[in-house]
Amino acid sequence: MKLAKLIKAFRNTEQILEGIKNKIFKQEHIEAIAKLRWQQCRLCDKLDMKGSECVAPGTQPCCADCGCSLGLKLRALSSECPLDKWGSLMEEEIEEKLKKSINGKQKKKDNCDFDKG
């Protein structure tokens, strides 16, 4: 069973990296989403606080169903609960395009404000 979870984890490398990035470089909106997701996970009978079902040892709490570390999974906006308790919000690629668009518009606004001053 753990081997199957490990193989699945390798298929989700991008989501794992997204979760790591969002855990290290915290953003208020992502932390708010993680908190809402955690409210669902903490009530779930598949919550593994001891880490016996974690794919990566020492990464508890994790989901006993998929073996993912919840510290990372909750912060990966492109991930979803395997038990359908919460869904993905957007794919990482779409999130990056949105951020670039917002940042580009902010830079243009800043330049316009500078020109007026």
VOFI-542944 format. One line per field, with one value per residue (C-alpha): residue number from 1; residue in one letter; x negated, y, z negated. Coordinates in steps of 0.2 Angstrom, whole numbers. Layout:
BEGIN
resi (NUM/...) $
resn (a/...) $
xx (X/...) $
yy (Y/...) $
zz (Z/...) $
END
This chain:
BEGIN
resi (1/2/3/4/5/6/7/8/9/10/11/12/13/14/15/16/17/18/19/20/21/22/23/24/25/26/27/28/29/30/31/32/33/34/35/36/37/38/39/40/41/42/43/44/45/46/47/48/49/50/51/52/53/54/55/56/57/58/59/60/61/62/63/64/65/66/67/68/69/70/71/72/73/74/75/76/77/78/79/80/81/82/83/84/85/86/87/88/89/90/91/92/93/94/95/96/97/98/99/100/101/102/103/104/105/106/107/108/109/110/111/112/113/114/115/116/117) $
resn (m/k/l/a/k/l/i/k/a/f/r/n/t/e/q/i/l/e/g/i/k/n/k/i/f/k/q/e/h/i/e/a/i/a/k/l/r/w/q/q/c/r/l/c/d/k/l/d/m/k/g/s/e/c/v/a/p/g/t/q/p/c/c/a/d/c/g/c/s/l/g/l/k/l/r/a/l/s/s/e/c/p/l/d/k/w/g/s/l/m/e/e/e/i/e/e/k/l/k/k/s/i/n/g/k/q/k/k/k/d/n/c/d/f/d/k/g) $
xx (0/-14/-22/-7/-6/-24/-22/-7/-17/-30/-16/-11/-29/-23/-9/-22/-34/-19/-15/-34/-35/-19/-24/-41/-35/-19/-5/10/23/15/14/32/36/25/34/51/45/38/55/61/46/45/63/59/56/41/31/15/7/-6/-13/-11/-3/-14/-23/-38/-42/-42/-30/-14/0/4/19/20/29/16/1/-2/-9/5/-7/-11/5/16/6/5/19/19/21/37/43/44/60/68/69/61/56/42/44/34/20/2/0/16/11/-6/2/14/0/-10/5/8/-10/-11/4/-3/-19/-10/0/-15/-24/-8/-8/-26/-24/-10/-21) $
yy (0/12/9/14/30/33/31/42/55/55/59/74/82/99/100/95/108/121/116/118/135/141/135/143/159/162/173/178/172/155/153/157/144/131/136/132/116/111/113/99/88/89/82/67/50/48/61/54/64/51/49/30/32/47/44/54/49/64/74/72/77/68/60/42/39/47/48/67/79/91/105/105/98/111/125/118/127/114/100/92/80/62/60/76/86/101/104/112/130/132/124/131/136/147/154/159/168/177/183/189/198/206/211/218/229/235/240/250/258/262/270/280/287/291/300/311/316) $
zz (0/-4/12/22/12/16/34/34/25/39/51/41/40/46/32/19/25/25/7/2/10/2/-15/-14/-6/-15/-8/-17/-5/-4/-23/-23/-11/-20/-37/-29/-21/-38/-46/-35/-37/-56/-57/-45/-51/-39/-48/-53/-67/-71/-54/-52/-35/-28/-12/-19/-37/-49/-39/-49/-50/-34/-25/-28/-12/0/-12/-8/-21/-25/-29/-10/-2/-11/-3/14/23/37/26/20/6/12/2/10/-6/3/21/31/34/49/58/54/72/72/55/61/77/65/54/69/75/58/56/74/71/54/62/76/63/53/68/72/54/55/71/64/49) $
END
